[in-house]
């Protein structure tokens, strides 16, 4: 339940009669209102999409390769050093 400090926003959409009846039926099975059903399922879907796009999932071989690279003591090459110098100059200029 929203607290008194929580701002509420409204979402409106149009659906076919068939989709509305389907949603109403599903909400009834879960014992909640259509709004509660839509919000809960939209939130769950949104979180899944965000997780899919914001998490990096590696295989075991990829994980081991990443750790090996991170732990290696290789020195930065000339291109990387030059890029760092350009970046530093750009940041200092601001």
Buried (B, 14 or more C-beta within 10 A) or exposed (E): EEEEEEEEEEEEEEEEEEEEEEBEEBBEEEEBEEEEBBEEBEEEEEEEEEEEEEEEEEEEEEEEEEEEEEEEEEEEEEEEEEEEEEEEEEEEEE
